Amino acid sequence: MHDPPPASTLVRTPPPAGPPATQASPWHALPPDAVLSQVESSPRGLTEGQARERLARFGPNVIQRQKGEGPLKLLWRQVNSPFIWVLIASAVLAIAMGKVTDGLVVAAVVVLNTFIGFVQEYRAGKAIEALSLMVPESATVLRGGQKQSVPAAQLVPGDVVELASGDKVPADMRLLASRNLQVEEAALTGESVPAQKHVAQVEEAAELGDRTSLVFGGTLVTSGTGSAVVVATGHATELGRISTLLSQAADLQTPLTKALAVIGKYITVGILAVSVVLLGVGLWRGYEVSEAVVVAITLAVAAIPEGLPAIVTIALAIGVQRMAARRAVIRKLPAVETLGSTTVICSDKTGTLTRNEMTVQALWTPSGRYSLSGVGYAPTGELRQDGQPLGALPDDVRELLLAGALCNDAALQGRGGRWEMTGDPTEGALVVAAEKAGLRVDEARTKYARLDAIPFESEHQFMATLHDDGPERRRILLKGAPEVVLGCCASPDGATPEAVLAEVERMARQGMRVLAVAGRDMPASHAGLSEQDVACELRLLGLEGMIDPPREEAIAAVRACHEAGIVVKMITGDHPATAEAIGVQLGLLKEGTPGITGARLATIDDAQLPEVAVETNVFARVAPEHKLRLVRALQAKRHVVAMTGDGVNDAPALKQANIGVAMGITGTAVSKEAADIVLTDDNFASIAAAVEEGRRVYDNLIKSLAFVLPTNLGLALILLFGVAFFPIHDIGGHRVPLMAMLPTQLLWINLVATVSLALPLAFEAKESDIMRRSPRDPDAPVLSRFVVRRTGLVALVMAAGAIGLFLWEYRRELPRTGHAMALAEAQTMAVNTVISFQIFYMLMCRTLTGSLRKVGLFSNRTIFVGIGVLVLLQVAFMYAPFMQRVFGSAPLSLEAIGLSVLLGAVVLPVVGLEKWLLQRSGTEVVKQVHRDREEPPRPGPRERLPA
């Protein structure tokens, strides 16, 4: 964390000379008078002339949006990929051949994918713009000693601003005066409760969350009043620094987009090479030049998997719908698949891993220690001592809990089975604790009416109330910081002050926030309450220790992530002791193992940080740049990082991470715009569910790919065999080559038949071991050895069957019907054979590594819908006159259709035998499909992480 620069450096354009003073210490470590001197101001504020001069020098107090790429550049990036160029070329070639409809269908696929990618990137550019919403529109300032409201954009260093409850802080400011000032800084620091602010300076080394003498732009005043002098505006503020970090964070390609780019390059090079070879073979065999070119074009149409982009897009869209049902809203489509390769999840603590509901868990009275079960604001729990439930409520515990609830302004309300807290979360925890013990707080407050109060203020660190306690006495109750309350008490009954402070320390080491409660009886004539009344002679009633507890479902989700080979790291702005205690409960740390603070991270250079990032699972008191550095350090170790967050401080890391996950309930607009995924319930368990769905999507995409590619290779082999070996006929003075399929028929198979069968695979249920395997290696090719081998095997069987049946039908019908009709029937039979192969092979692709019995024939009923649709379309292909004219098809007899289906079924025993042989030989096909299921695919490059 860099300290705020002096006013003379807070400029965004080359200015005239700034204030002459040189800042010796950071703002939070200087007393108010010294700060006013540094910024050349006074408690009366600036004059109008000074304000105008500084506004010209420092510029407006706004966070200027970085100029992003224009729409045309974004659009060009979507088009400029080898795979898209191949599709565009195929569309142009199809149109050039006179097949306008075929070309337009391919072009439509290109337009759809380009549009989706353009929209994704355009929306991502909104993240920095959302930062401007964090700055308020106006502020109350002193100009020449007079209060006035000015636009927040016109604030300059040296302005004195007045703050009140409900105000949004307009800039970074040093406090000059405060009264019970509390500021909600969760968006910047991650703290789960409002920060107490006071005027006294703090240590120079204090982290952002500990700089209690400063208030930061974009945060919210929740209670109290204060005045402060502006020390930083615009991009010099903490919020502005985050904007700069956000603009510097890199948008990373997902594993899928990188893999598809590689496949596109392979397809481009392969098609060009084979087309040239095919053109040469055709000319060598005596083809006319025009016919040889047509054959080469036909090969391109056959080899290009035109339906693959649509299959990928729709499969991801199905994943989006599934994840939305599990409370994870996907903002960027490729993020669905990237989740499947996530190796590290860096999670915020408050509200994600924890409930964001302070809960009393430990009680202490002079008679002993007690624990209180239950979490959150629901008043259900059990009082225990030494692990054993207590049948009756001890008097001293009752007195402690009742006092904590009476000296309290919070209120608990139950609505529709849900419990809501009004007031400070810490006070709310005391009310819930009393309700859990069977005390009715509302009734107690009526019985022991409050007569007077000294409200909590950060200067004295306590709250005191005076209550009616019957006709003969009144009672003073006090709660606050243990050391302050203890100083107001006589010697505790049964315990020394040292023993009480040791108990406070013990609770604090467990990450608890500890409050002490004391009381004092007064005569009925006591009319009011003063600070002298609570200065001494109180009796210590006990201690209440509270913490924002982990979500029970988060504990299970962390365990599930560890079983899935994913390491969870907690990165929070909260106190180290609290973070470590929560880390132990979540299973992220062993008891007694320390985490690392932001101050320690700041001393570690970039070369050493990756090792530290890998070895440590809990980071506390971190600043925005620390989160960004940690994400980059893990990525340097080749990890795929998912980062969660809800505050402005999380936005740069969310954008830098491979997967940014924002909170939908507590998340700021900035964090949501920077993220790929938004959780509607702010629950870490939803991330684990999303990872499971991401792996399922990737598995099903591999199944679709393993299904689609053999068809394209098979069609290319059919064409290659025909050019090399089929006879050439002399018709009407032209040498016409014999072709097993027309280009339109190839396109029919590629776009209609393949898509209608591949899409049902996207609905396949998840494999039983999906969350028990390690994350796949993101650098492993999608076309693994297994997929390549399977593609070659099935393509050869498919091509052999289609070619054999084509030649058999053509030679059988040629003497009876002539060349034209025999060719149409034989080509239709070849198409039918390929379609039959596809139907049966699709069933085998429902599980790539096991038998069909493993998944169940009827576990995915959409496959029967896809088969039914394809059968109806194929019937129309053969018998509808319009289809016959478009595709050059011919009607077939039932005998010919049955023969095609029978030959297509050959793929069932062939692929089944392949699976059996692989299992018999002990080859782990699963490793070839998922690559990193048991161990890293290559030693060294990616470090293993401690669970």
HUKA-V100319 format. One line per field, one symbol per residue. phi: phi as a letter, one per 40 degrees, with the letter a starting at -180 (. if undefined). Layout:
# HUKA-V100319
phi->???
This chain:
# HUKA-V100319
phi->.ccdccdcbcbbbdbcdcdccbccbcdccbcdcccdcccfbaccgcccccccccccccgccbbcccccccdcccccccccadcccccccccccccccgcccccccccccccccccccccdccccccccdccccccccaacbbbggbcacbddcccbdhcbbcbadgccccacaccbaaafcbbcbdcbbgccbdccbacdcbcdcccdcbcccbbbdgcbccagbababcbabfcccdccccccccccccccccdccccccccdcdcdccccccccccccccccchccdccccccccccccccccdccdccccccccccdcccccbgbcccbdccdccdcbcbbbcbcccgbcbcfbdbcbbbbbdcibbbbcgbgcccbabcbbfgbcccbcdcccccccccccccabcbbbbbfgbbbbbhcdccdcccccccccgcccccccccbccbaabccbccbgabbbbbcbgcbabbcbbbicdccccccbcddcgacdcccccccccccccgccbbbbbaacbcccccbbbcccbcagcbccibbbbacccccccccccccccccgbcbbbbbcccdccccccccccgcbcdgcccbcccccccccccccdcccccbbbbbfcbdcccccccccccccgccbbbbibbdccddccccccbcbbccccccdcccccccbbccbfbddccccccdccccccdccccccccccdcccccccdccccccbccbccbggbcbccbcacdccccdcccccccccccdccccccccbcbbbcdcccccccccdccccccccccccccccccccccccccccdccbgcccccccccccccdccccdccccdccccbcbbcccccgcbcbccccccccccccccccdcbcdcccccbgcacbcccccccccccccdcccccccccccccccgcccdcccbgbcbadcbchdbccbcc
